[in-house]
Amino acid sequence: MAEPIRVGALLGTIPGVAARLGEARLFAAWPDIAGPAAPRSRADCIDGGVLHVVVDSPGWLHRLTLDEAVLLARCRAVTDIRAIRFHLAPLDRGAPLAPPGAATPADAGTAPNERIS
């Protein structure tokens, strides 16, 4: 009788699926990777080997940027990525990240010099 095979091991042999499994593991591990910044940030997507992280406040954006090397090492322990990019945006968990420079719903109807809270 043949030994049982784990589903994850089987799926990892299918082309393209191994990378997606790594991404899923990274998104699930983000709260542990980010530590105290986890409630204020969200791993949004991986595009071209770059992890995009949404951060909800300028202070946490600055802190995560300073900790980028440590965070990158922690992420690489989970899956292969080449960089992290942090973006200031609301933590709407269902909305995809807007491309850089694109208007977000929070920007609609505000003057350029007005501060969005």
N, CA, C and O atoms as a Tinker XYZ file with bonds, in Angstrom:
   468  protein
     1  N      0.841000   -1.180000    0.000000    73     2
     2  CA     0.000000    0.000000    0.000000    64     1     3
     3  C      0.887000    1.245000    0.000000    63     2     4     5
     4  O      1.879000    1.307000    0.726000    81     3
     5  N      0.533000    2.211000   -0.798000    73     3     6
     6  CA     1.320000    3.445000   -0.917000    64     5     7
     7  C      1.109000    4.333000    0.301000    63     6     8     9
     8  O      0.048000    4.329000    0.926000    81     7
     9  N      2.154000    5.097000    0.620000    73     7    10
    10  CA     2.084000    6.050000    1.723000    64     9    11
    11  C      1.186000    7.221000    1.336000    63    10    12    13
    12  O      1.163000    7.624000    0.173000    81    11
    13  N      0.448000    7.769000    2.296000    73    11    14
    14  CA    -0.383000    8.946000    1.985000    64    13    15
    15  C      0.491000   10.146000    1.634000    63    14    16    17
    16  O      1.610000   10.291000    2.128000    81    15
    17  N     -0.039000   10.988000    0.783000    73    15    18
    18  CA     0.660000   12.208000    0.352000    64    17    19
    19  C     -0.125000   13.401000    0.871000    63    18    20    21
    20  O     -1.348000   13.460000    0.747000    81    19
    21  N      0.599000   14.352000    1.454000    73    19    22
    22  CA    -0.052000   15.584000    1.923000    64    21    23
    23  C     -0.528000   16.395000    0.719000    63    22    24    25
    24  O      0.161000   16.481000   -0.298000    81    23
    25  N     -1.704000   16.980000    0.848000    73    23    26
    26  CA    -2.279000   17.765000   -0.244000    64    25    27
    27  C     -1.367000   18.940000   -0.596000    63    26    28    29
    28  O     -1.175000   19.231000   -1.777000    81    27
    29  N     -0.801000   19.620000    0.404000    73    27    30
    30  CA     0.094000   20.745000    0.149000    64    29    31
    31  C      1.311000   20.343000   -0.661000    63    30    32    33
    32  O      1.755000   21.087000   -1.536000    81    31
    33  N      1.854000   19.159000   -0.370000    73    31    34
    34  CA     3.007000   18.667000   -1.126000    64    33    35
    35  C      2.613000   18.363000   -2.567000    63    34    36    37
    36  O      3.373000   18.632000   -3.498000    81    35
    37  N      1.437000   17.807000   -2.741000    73    35    38
    38  CA     0.952000   17.494000   -4.086000    64    37    39
    39  C      0.692000   18.766000   -4.883000    63    38    40    41
    40  O      1.081000   18.864000   -6.047000    81    39
    41  N      0.033000   19.742000   -4.257000    73    39    42
    42  CA    -0.255000   21.005000   -4.946000    64    41    43
    43  C      1.021000   21.755000   -5.310000    63    42    44    45
    44  O      1.079000   22.426000   -6.340000    81    43
    45  N      2.043000   21.640000   -4.465000    73    43    46
    46  CA     3.311000   22.320000   -4.725000    64    45    47
    47  C      4.011000   21.835000   -5.966000    63    46    48    49
    48  O      4.908000   22.513000   -6.468000    81    47
    49  N      3.631000   20.682000   -6.477000    73    47    50
    50  CA     4.251000   20.159000   -7.696000    64    49    51
    51  C      3.598000   20.692000   -8.961000    63    50    52    53
    52  O      4.141000   20.520000  -10.052000    81    51
    53  N      2.448000   21.333000   -8.836000    73    51    54
    54  CA     1.747000   21.878000   -9.995000    64    53    55
    55  C      2.353000   23.235000  -10.335000    63    54    56    57
    56  O      2.459000   24.091000   -9.458000    81    55
    57  N      2.759000   23.454000  -11.600000    73    55    58
    58  CA     3.384000   24.730000  -11.977000    64    57    59
    59  C      2.497000   25.930000  -11.617000    63    58    60    61
    60  O      1.302000   25.947000  -11.913000    81    59
    61  N      3.106000   26.924000  -10.976000    73    59    62
    62  CA     2.404000   28.147000  -10.620000    64    61    63
    63  C      1.710000   28.096000   -9.269000    63    62    64    65
    64  O      1.466000   29.135000   -8.656000    81    63
    65  N      1.395000   26.917000   -8.808000    73    63    66
    66  CA     0.676000   26.797000   -7.539000    64    65    67
    67  C      1.614000   26.993000   -6.357000    63    66    68    69
    68  O      1.205000   27.551000   -5.338000    81    67
    69  N      2.855000   26.550000   -6.469000    73    67    70
    70  CA     3.812000   26.687000   -5.368000    64    69    71
    71  C      3.991000   28.160000   -4.986000    63    70    72    73
    72  O      4.049000   28.493000   -3.802000    81    71
    73  N      4.076000   29.026000   -5.973000    73    71    74
    74  CA     4.223000   30.461000   -5.692000    64    73    75
    75  C      2.982000   31.004000   -4.991000    63    74    76    77
    76  O      3.093000   31.804000   -4.062000    81    75
    77  N      1.816000   30.579000   -5.426000    73    75    78
    78  CA     0.566000   31.033000   -4.797000    64    77    79
    79  C      0.457000   30.533000   -3.360000    63    78    80    81
    80  O     -0.032000   31.249000   -2.486000    81    79
    81  N      0.911000   29.312000   -3.116000    73    79    82
    82  CA     0.905000   28.788000   -1.748000    64    81    83
    83  C      1.841000   29.610000   -0.856000    63    82    84    85
    84  O      1.525000   29.877000    0.303000    81    83
    85  N      2.995000   30.007000   -1.403000    73    83    86
    86  CA     3.927000   30.850000   -0.660000    64    85    87
    87  C      3.311000   32.193000   -0.333000    63    86    88    89
    88  O      3.479000   32.707000    0.773000    81    87
    89  N      2.593000   32.767000   -1.300000    73    87    90
    90  CA     1.914000   34.039000   -1.060000    64    89    91
    91  C      0.871000   33.889000    0.036000    63    90    92    93
    92  O      0.778000   34.734000    0.926000    81    91
    93  N      0.091000   32.826000   -0.020000    73    91    94
    94  CA    -0.946000   32.601000    0.987000    64    93    95
    95  C     -0.319000   32.443000    2.377000    63    94    96    97
    96  O     -0.843000   32.963000    3.362000    81    95
    97  N      0.799000   31.725000    2.450000    73    95    98
    98  CA     1.490000   31.577000    3.739000    64    97    99
    99  C      1.985000   32.930000    4.243000    63    98   100   101
   100  O      1.905000   33.208000    5.439000    81    99
   101  N      2.496000   33.773000    3.346000    73    99   102
   102  CA     2.987000   35.096000    3.741000    64   101   103
   103  C      1.851000   35.974000    4.244000    63   102   104   105
   104  O      2.001000   36.643000    5.266000    81   103
   105  N      0.714000   35.986000    3.546000    73   103   106
   106  CA    -0.421000   36.792000    3.979000    64   105   107
   107  C     -0.926000   36.318000    5.343000    63   106   108   109
   108  O     -1.277000   37.136000    6.194000    81   107
   109  N     -0.962000   35.011000    5.552000    73   107   110
   110  CA    -1.411000   34.465000    6.836000    64   109   111
   111  C     -0.416000   34.789000    7.949000    63   110   112   113
   112  O     -0.811000   34.979000    9.100000    81   111
   113  N      0.878000   34.853000    7.611000    73   111   114
   114  CA     1.918000   35.106000    8.608000    64   113   115
   115  C      2.140000   36.589000    8.869000    63   114   116   117
   116  O      2.861000   36.932000    9.806000    81   115
   117  N      1.547000   37.486000    8.075000    73   115   118
   118  CA     1.809000   38.913000    8.209000    64   117   119
   119  C      1.622000   39.424000    9.641000    63   118   120   121
   120  O      2.468000   40.192000   10.099000    81   119
   121  N      0.578000   39.051000   10.371000    73   119   122
   122  CA     0.456000   39.562000   11.748000    64   121   123
   123  C      1.672000   39.224000   12.622000    63   122   124   125
   124  O      2.089000   40.044000   13.439000    81   123
   125  N      2.234000   38.040000   12.459000    73   123   126
   126  CA     3.433000   37.680000   13.219000    64   125   127
   127  C      4.664000   38.420000   12.697000    63   126   128   129
   128  O      5.521000   38.829000   13.481000    81   127
   129  N      4.752000   38.592000   11.397000    73   127   130
   130  CA     5.894000   39.281000   10.788000    64   129   131
   131  C      5.905000   40.750000   11.206000    63   130   132   133
   132  O      6.951000   41.286000   11.571000    81   131
   133  N      4.741000   41.399000   11.153000    73   131   134
   134  CA     4.643000   42.834000   11.437000    64   133   135
   135  C      4.672000   43.149000   12.928000    63   134   136   137
   136  O      4.984000   44.278000   13.307000    81   135
   137  N      4.360000   42.193000   13.769000    73   135   138
   138  CA     4.379000   42.427000   15.209000    64   137   139
   139  C      3.400000   43.504000   15.625000    63   138   140   141
   140  O      2.220000   43.423000   15.284000    81   139
   141  N      3.864000   44.531000   16.366000    73   139   142
   142  CA     2.945000   45.558000   16.862000    64   141   143
   143  C      2.304000   46.392000   15.750000    63   142   144   145
   144  O      1.298000   47.060000   15.991000    81   143
   145  N      2.856000   46.366000   14.557000    73   143   146
   146  CA     2.284000   47.123000   13.440000    64   145   147
   147  C      1.169000   46.356000   12.730000    63   146   148   149
   148  O      0.519000   46.903000   11.839000    81   147
   149  N      0.941000   45.111000   13.107000    73   147   150
   150  CA    -0.048000   44.276000   12.413000    64   149   151
   151  C     -1.455000   44.880000   12.391000    63   150   152   153
   152  O     -2.102000   44.848000   11.344000    81   151
   153  N     -1.954000   45.426000   13.501000    73   151   154
   154  CA    -3.308000   45.995000   13.439000    64   153   155
   155  C     -3.408000   47.246000   12.568000    63   154   156   157
   156  O     -4.506000   47.645000   12.179000    81   155
   157  N     -2.268000   47.865000   12.259000    73   155   158
   158  CA    -2.252000   49.105000   11.482000    64   157   159
   159  C     -1.795000   48.900000   10.045000    63   158   160   161
   160  O     -1.634000   49.866000    9.301000    81   159
   161  N     -1.582000   47.630000    9.645000    73   159   162
   162  CA    -1.066000   47.345000    8.299000    64   161   163
   163  C     -1.680000   46.055000    7.777000    63   162   164   165
   164  O     -2.243000   45.261000    8.530000    81   163
   165  N     -1.556000   45.867000    6.455000    73   163   166
   166  CA    -2.092000   44.671000    5.810000    64   165   167
   167  C     -1.227000   44.327000    4.607000    63   166   168   169
   168  O     -0.968000   45.180000    3.758000    81   167
   169  N     -0.784000   43.083000    4.535000    73   167   170
   170  CA    -0.096000   42.614000    3.330000    64   169   171
   171  C     -1.156000   42.514000    2.248000    63   170   172   173
   172  O     -2.111000   41.749000    2.378000    81   171
   173  N     -0.990000   43.287000    1.177000    73   171   174
   174  CA    -2.052000   43.424000    0.179000    64   173   175
   175  C     -1.877000   42.506000   -1.017000    63   174   176   177
   176  O     -2.804000   41.781000   -1.378000    81   175
   177  N     -0.713000   42.526000   -1.632000    73   175   178
   178  CA    -0.486000   41.706000   -2.823000    64   177   179
   179  C      1.010000   41.567000   -3.061000    63   178   180   181
   180  O      1.824000   42.306000   -2.507000    81   179
   181  N      1.341000   40.605000   -3.893000    73   179   182
   182  CA     2.721000   40.452000   -4.350000    64   181   183
   183  C      2.689000   40.610000   -5.857000    63   182   184   185
   184  O      1.979000   39.887000   -6.556000    81   183
   185  N      3.458000   41.555000   -6.345000    73   183   186
   186  CA     3.495000   41.848000   -7.772000    64   185   187
   187  C      4.951000   41.894000   -8.224000    63   186   188   189
   188  O      5.707000   42.767000   -7.799000    81   187
   189  N      5.339000   40.973000   -9.071000    73   187   190
   190  CA     6.710000   40.949000   -9.573000    64   189   191
   191  C      7.732000   40.739000   -8.475000    63   190   192   193
   192  O      8.837000   41.278000   -8.541000    81   191
   193  N      7.375000   39.964000   -7.469000    73   191   194
   194  CA     8.294000   39.705000   -6.368000    64   193   195
   195  C      8.343000   40.793000   -5.322000    63   194   196   197
   196  O      9.150000   40.728000   -4.395000    81   195
   197  N      7.481000   41.805000   -5.457000    73   195   198
   198  CA     7.428000   42.909000   -4.499000    64   197   199
   199  C      6.154000   42.778000   -3.671000    63   198   200   201
   200  O      5.048000   42.737000   -4.211000    81   199
   201  N      6.327000   42.712000   -2.348000    73   199   202
   202  CA     5.190000   42.673000   -1.437000    64   201   203
   203  C      4.702000   44.101000   -1.218000    63   202   204   205
   204  O      5.476000   44.968000   -0.813000    81   203
   205  N      3.423000   44.347000   -1.485000    73   203   206
   206  CA     2.816000   45.653000   -1.248000    64   205   207
   207  C      2.050000   45.578000    0.065000    63   206   208   209
   208  O      1.208000   44.700000    0.257000    81   207
   209  N      2.351000   46.506000    0.966000    73   207   210
   210  CA     1.741000   46.542000    2.288000    64   209   211
   211  C      1.009000   47.863000    2.452000    63   210   212   213
   212  O      1.587000   48.929000    2.239000    81   211
   213  N     -0.257000   47.796000    2.829000    73   211   214
   214  CA    -1.067000   48.978000    3.101000    64   213   215
   215  C     -0.910000   49.320000    4.577000    63   214   216   217
   216  O     -1.011000   48.448000    5.441000    81   215
   217  N     -0.664000   50.598000    4.858000    73   215   218
   218  CA    -0.489000   51.089000    6.228000    64   217   219
   219  C     -1.470000   52.242000    6.426000    63   218   220   221
   220  O     -1.639000   53.076000    5.536000    81   219
   221  N     -2.122000   52.289000    7.602000    73   219   222
   222  CA    -3.198000   53.258000    7.782000    64   221   223
   223  C     -2.804000   54.591000    8.403000    63   222   224   225
   224  O     -3.666000   55.456000    8.554000    81   223
   225  N     -1.536000   54.798000    8.773000    73   223   226
   226  CA    -1.158000   56.092000    9.329000    64   225   227
   227  C      0.276000   56.444000    8.941000    63   226   228   229
   228  O      1.107000   55.554000    8.763000    81   227
   229  N      0.565000   57.728000    8.812000    73   227   230
   230  CA     1.912000   58.142000    8.443000    64   229   231
   231  C      2.975000   57.696000    9.450000    63   230   232   233
   232  O      4.088000   57.344000    9.061000    81   231
   233  N      2.640000   57.711000   10.728000    73   231   234
   234  CA     3.607000   57.293000   11.747000    64   233   235
   235  C      4.005000   55.837000   11.595000    63   234   236   237
   236  O      5.188000   55.501000   11.662000    81   235
   237  N      3.015000   54.965000   11.391000    73   235   238
   238  CA     3.316000   53.542000   11.202000    64   237   239
   239  C      4.001000   53.302000    9.858000    63   238   240   241
   240  O      4.837000   52.406000    9.742000    81   239
   241  N      3.657000   54.085000    8.852000    73   239   242
   242  CA     4.341000   53.972000    7.557000    64   241   243
   243  C      5.827000   54.253000    7.737000    63   242   244   245
   244  O      6.672000   53.533000    7.206000    81   243
   245  N      6.138000   55.303000    8.486000    73   243   246
   246  CA     7.538000   55.657000    8.743000    64   245   247
   247  C      8.244000   54.546000    9.513000    63   246   248   249
   248  O      9.355000   54.145000    9.165000    81   247
   249  N      7.590000   54.053000   10.561000    73   247   250
   250  CA     8.207000   52.992000   11.369000    64   249   251
   251  C      8.459000   51.734000   10.553000    63   250   252   253
   252  O      9.536000   51.145000   10.648000    81   251
   253  N      7.486000   51.312000    9.755000    73   251   254
   254  CA     7.670000   50.112000    8.931000    64   253   255
   255  C      8.773000   50.317000    7.897000    63   254   256   257
   256  O      9.532000   49.394000    7.600000    81   255
   257  N      8.857000   51.520000    7.355000    73   255   258
   258  CA     9.922000   51.816000    6.397000    64   257   259
   259  C     11.289000   51.682000    7.064000    63   258   260   261
   260  O     12.225000   51.155000    6.463000    81   259
   261  N     11.404000   52.155000    8.299000    73   259   262
   262  CA    12.672000   52.017000    9.027000    64   261   263
   263  C     12.995000   50.552000    9.331000    63   262   264   265
   264  O     14.165000   50.170000    9.376000    81   263
   265  N     11.967000   49.740000    9.537000    73   263   266
   266  CA    12.139000   48.316000    9.858000    64   265   267
   267  C     12.120000   47.423000    8.621000    63   266   268   269
   268  O     12.028000   46.202000    8.748000    81   267
   269  N     12.204000   48.005000    7.437000    73   267   270
   270  CA    12.041000   47.248000    6.201000    64   269   271
   271  C     13.010000   46.072000    6.087000    63   270   272   273
   272  O     12.599000   44.988000    5.671000    81   271
   273  N     14.261000   46.249000    6.437000    73   271   274
   274  CA    15.243000   45.167000    6.299000    64   273   275
   275  C     14.872000   43.965000    7.165000    63   274   276   277
   276  O     14.974000   42.821000    6.721000    81   275
   277  N     14.447000   44.223000    8.388000    73   275   278
   278  CA    14.042000   43.136000    9.292000    64   277   279
   279  C     12.787000   42.453000    8.767000    63   278   280   281
   280  O     12.699000   41.225000    8.757000    81   279
   281  N     11.810000   43.257000    8.329000    73   279   282
   282  CA    10.572000   42.700000    7.798000    64   281   283
   283  C     10.823000   41.879000    6.537000    63   282   284   285
   284  O     10.215000   40.826000    6.343000    81   283
   285  N     11.712000   42.361000    5.692000    73   283   286
   286  CA    12.041000   41.636000    4.471000    64   285   287
   287  C     12.663000   40.279000    4.795000    63   286   288   289
   288  O     12.331000   39.279000    4.158000    81   287
   289  N     13.551000   40.238000    5.767000    73   287   290
   290  CA    14.163000   38.970000    6.171000    64   289   291
   291  C     13.109000   38.012000    6.716000    63   290   292   293
   292  O     13.145000   36.818000    6.417000    81   291
   293  N     12.179000   38.516000    7.505000    73   291   294
   294  CA    11.104000   37.666000    8.038000    64   293   295
   295  C     10.216000   37.142000    6.918000    63   294   296   297
   296  O      9.812000   35.979000    6.933000    81   295
   297  N      9.912000   38.000000    5.943000    73   295   298
   298  CA     9.085000   37.574000    4.805000    64   297   299
   299  C      9.794000   36.516000    3.974000    63   298   300   301
   300  O      9.181000   35.544000    3.534000    81   299
   301  N     11.089000   36.714000    3.763000    73   299   302
   302  CA    11.849000   35.748000    2.968000    64   301   303
   303  C     11.948000   34.387000    3.642000    63   302   304   305
   304  O     12.183000   33.385000    2.967000    81   303
   305  N     11.774000   34.331000    4.959000    73   303   306
   306  CA    11.749000   33.051000    5.656000    64   305   307
   307  C     10.475000   32.275000    5.316000    63   306   308   309
   308  O     10.420000   31.058000    5.487000    81   307
   309  N      9.448000   32.988000    4.831000    73   307   310
   310  CA     8.174000   32.359000    4.494000    64   309   311
   311  C      8.091000   32.047000    3.002000    63   310   312   313
   312  O      7.705000   30.944000    2.616000    81   311
   313  N      8.452000   33.019000    2.165000    73   311   314
   314  CA     8.414000   32.831000    0.710000    64   313   315
   315  C      9.414000   33.791000    0.061000    63   314   316   317
   316  O      9.910000   34.713000    0.707000    81   315
   317  N      9.696000   33.569000   -1.194000    73   315   318
   318  CA    10.701000   34.349000   -1.907000    64   317   319
   319  C     10.099000   35.652000   -2.437000    63   318   320   321
   320  O      9.272000   35.640000   -3.349000    81   319
   321  N     10.526000   36.774000   -1.851000    73   319   322
   322  CA    10.180000   38.094000   -2.376000    64   321   323
   323  C     11.462000   38.903000   -2.461000    63   322   324   325
   324  O     12.443000   38.599000   -1.781000    81   323
   325  N     11.454000   39.942000   -3.302000    73   323   326
   326  CA    12.685000   40.720000   -3.473000    64   325   327
   327  C     12.647000   42.073000   -2.786000    63   326   328   329
   328  O     13.693000   42.672000   -2.538000    81   327
   329  N     11.438000   42.568000   -2.473000    73   327   330
   330  CA    11.329000   43.889000   -1.851000    64   329   331
   331  C      9.960000   44.053000   -1.204000    63   330   332   333
   332  O      9.040000   43.268000   -1.437000    81   331
   333  N      9.853000   45.096000   -0.386000    73   331   334
   334  CA     8.573000   45.478000    0.216000    64   333   335
   335  C      8.326000   46.943000   -0.106000    63   334   336   337
   336  O      9.234000   47.766000    0.000000    81   335
   337  N      7.107000   47.269000   -0.496000    73   335   338
   338  CA     6.708000   48.656000   -0.718000    64   337   339
   339  C      5.523000   48.944000    0.185000    63   338   340   341
   340  O      4.547000   48.194000    0.211000    81   339
   341  N      5.623000   50.048000    0.929000    73   339   342
   342  CA     4.568000   50.442000    1.855000    64   341   343
   343  C      3.754000   51.560000    1.235000    63   342   344   345
   344  O      4.305000   52.471000    0.616000    81   343
   345  N      2.438000   51.489000    1.403000    73   343   346
   346  CA     1.521000   52.472000    0.834000    64   345   347
   347  C      0.577000   52.963000    1.922000    63   346   348   349
   348  O      0.024000   52.162000    2.675000    81   347
   349  N      0.394000   54.259000    2.007000    73   347   350
   350  CA    -0.536000   54.849000    2.959000    64   349   351
   351  C     -1.934000   54.784000    2.365000    63   350   352   353
   352  O     -2.188000   55.347000    1.300000    81   351
   353  N     -2.834000   54.101000    3.048000    73   351   354
   354  CA    -4.215000   53.953000    2.574000    64   353   355
   355  C     -5.061000   53.393000    3.713000    63   354   356   357
   356  O     -4.529000   52.825000    4.667000    81   355
   357  N     -6.379000   53.553000    3.610000    73   355   358
   358  CA    -7.250000   52.929000    4.611000    64   357   359
   359  C     -7.125000   51.412000    4.539000    63   358   360   361
   360  O     -6.833000   50.859000    3.479000    81   359
   361  N     -7.341000   50.753000    5.647000    73   359   362
   362  CA    -7.206000   49.294000    5.694000    64   361   363
   363  C     -8.500000   48.592000    5.312000    63   362   364   365
   364  O     -8.954000   47.696000    6.025000    81   363
   365  N     -9.091000   48.983000    4.208000    73   363   366
   366  CA   -10.284000   48.313000    3.703000    64   365   367
   367  C     -9.869000   46.928000    3.235000    63   366   368   369
   368  O     -9.255000   46.795000    2.176000    81   367
   369  N    -10.189000   45.914000    3.991000    73   367   370
   370  CA    -9.699000   44.557000    3.748000    64   369   371
   371  C    -10.217000   43.954000    2.448000    63   370   372   373
   372  O     -9.637000   42.989000    1.950000    81   371
   373  N    -11.282000   44.495000    1.892000    73   371   374
   374  CA   -11.828000   43.902000    0.682000    64   373   375
   375  C    -11.365000   44.574000   -0.602000    63   374   376   377
   376  O    -11.508000   44.004000   -1.684000    81   375
   377  N    -10.816000   45.769000   -0.498000    73   375   378
   378  CA   -10.450000   46.526000   -1.694000    64   377   379
   379  C     -9.013000   46.238000   -2.103000    63   378   380   381
   380  O     -8.132000   46.186000   -1.245000    81   379
   381  N     -8.757000   46.051000   -3.390000    73   379   382
   382  CA    -7.377000   45.881000   -3.843000    64   381   383
   383  C     -6.617000   47.194000   -3.764000    63   382   384   385
   384  O     -7.215000   48.269000   -3.746000    81   383
   385  N     -5.304000   47.099000   -3.719000    73   383   386
   386  CA    -4.443000   48.266000   -3.664000    64   385   387
   387  C     -4.549000   49.051000   -4.964000    63   386   388   389
   388  O     -4.472000   48.477000   -6.050000    81   387
   389  N     -4.726000   50.360000   -4.852000    73   387   390
   390  CA    -4.775000   51.211000   -6.038000    64   389   391
   391  C     -3.361000   51.395000   -6.568000    63   390   392   393
   392  O     -2.419000   51.456000   -5.778000    81   391
   393  N     -3.186000   51.484000   -7.880000    73   391   394
   394  CA    -1.860000   51.735000   -8.439000    64   393   395
   395  C     -1.309000   53.060000   -7.917000    63   394   396   397
   396  O     -2.081000   53.975000   -7.630000    81   395
   397  N      0.029000   53.180000   -7.789000    73   395   398
   398  CA     0.617000   54.429000   -7.310000    64   397   399
   399  C      0.135000   55.616000   -8.138000    63   398   400   401
   400  O      0.111000   55.558000   -9.367000    81   399
   401  N     -0.247000   56.689000   -7.456000    73   399   402
   402  CA    -0.700000   57.895000   -8.140000    64   401   403
   403  C     -2.181000   57.913000   -8.445000    63   402   404   405
   404  O     -2.717000   58.949000   -8.838000    81   403
   405  N     -2.854000   56.785000   -8.273000    73   403   406
   406  CA    -4.284000   56.740000   -8.560000    64   405   407
   407  C     -5.053000   57.345000   -7.396000    63   406   408   409
   408  O     -4.636000   57.244000   -6.242000    81   407
   409  N     -6.169000   57.969000   -7.707000    73   407   410
   410  CA    -7.007000   58.541000   -6.658000    64   409   411
   411  C     -7.690000   57.421000   -5.889000    63   410   412   413
   412  O     -8.081000   56.406000   -6.466000    81   411
   413  N     -7.827000   57.612000   -4.595000    73   411   414
   414  CA    -8.540000   56.643000   -3.771000    64   413   415
   415  C     -9.875000   57.247000   -3.375000    63   414   416   417
   416  O    -10.038000   58.463000   -3.481000    81   415
   417  N    -10.843000   56.447000   -2.920000    73   415   418
   418  CA   -12.127000   57.015000   -2.518000    64   417   419
   419  C    -11.987000   58.092000   -1.444000    63   418   420   421
   420  O    -12.787000   59.028000   -1.409000    81   419
   421  N    -10.988000   57.979000   -0.569000    73   419   422
   422  CA   -10.798000   58.988000    0.479000    64   421   423
   423  C    -10.374000   60.330000   -0.105000    63   422   424   425
   424  O    -10.577000   61.369000    0.523000    81   423
   425  N     -9.781000   60.320000   -1.310000    73   423   426
   426  CA    -9.315000   61.553000   -1.936000    64   425   427
   427  C    -10.439000   62.313000   -2.640000    63   426   428   429
   428  O    -10.298000   63.506000   -2.909000    81   427
   429  N    -11.530000   61.652000   -2.938000    73   427   430
   430  CA   -12.600000   62.274000   -3.717000    64   429   431
   431  C    -13.196000   63.447000   -2.952000    63   430   432   433
   432  O    -13.571000   63.318000   -1.787000    81   431
   433  N    -13.275000   64.565000   -3.607000    73   431   434
   434  CA   -13.928000   65.723000   -3.031000    64   433   435
   435  C    -13.090000   66.529000   -2.060000    63   434   436   437
   436  O    -13.624000   67.423000   -1.404000    81   435
   437  N    -11.803000   66.252000   -1.939000    73   435   438
   438  CA   -10.965000   67.053000   -1.042000    64   437   439
   439  C    -10.038000   67.920000   -1.871000    63   438   440   441
   440  O     -9.572000   67.528000   -2.941000    81   439
   441  N     -9.789000   69.088000   -1.356000    73   439   442
   442  CA    -8.853000   69.982000   -2.025000    64   441   443
   443  C     -7.441000   69.441000   -1.845000    63   442   444   445
   444  O     -7.191000   68.729000   -0.873000    81   443
   445  N     -6.507000   69.750000   -2.746000    73   443   446
   446  CA    -5.159000   69.213000   -2.675000    64   445   447
   447  C     -4.436000   69.506000   -1.353000    63   446   448   449
   448  O     -3.641000   68.685000   -0.897000    81   447
   449  N     -4.701000   70.662000   -0.734000    73   447   450
   450  CA    -3.997000   71.012000    0.484000    64   449   451
   451  C     -4.752000   70.598000    1.752000    63   450   452   453
   452  O     -4.244000   70.795000    2.856000    81   451
   453  N     -5.952000   70.030000    1.614000    73   451   454
   454  CA    -6.709000   69.589000    2.772000    64   453   455
   455  C     -6.128000   68.305000    3.304000    63   454   456   457
   456  O     -5.664000   67.453000    2.547000    81   455
   457  N     -6.158000   68.178000    4.602000    73   455   458
   458  CA    -5.653000   66.965000    5.244000    64   457   459
   459  C     -6.791000   65.969000    5.389000    63   458   460   461
   460  O     -7.884000   66.318000    5.835000    81   459
   461  N     -6.526000   64.734000    5.011000    73   459   462
   462  CA    -7.521000   63.680000    5.147000    64   461   463
   463  C     -7.290000   63.010000    6.477000    63   462   464   465
   464  O     -6.171000   62.588000    6.768000    81   463
   465  N     -8.333000   62.901000    7.302000    73   463   466
   466  CA    -8.150000   62.261000    8.607000    64   465   467
   467  C     -8.640000   60.839000    8.591000    63   466   468
   468  O     -8.563000   60.147000    9.606000    81   467
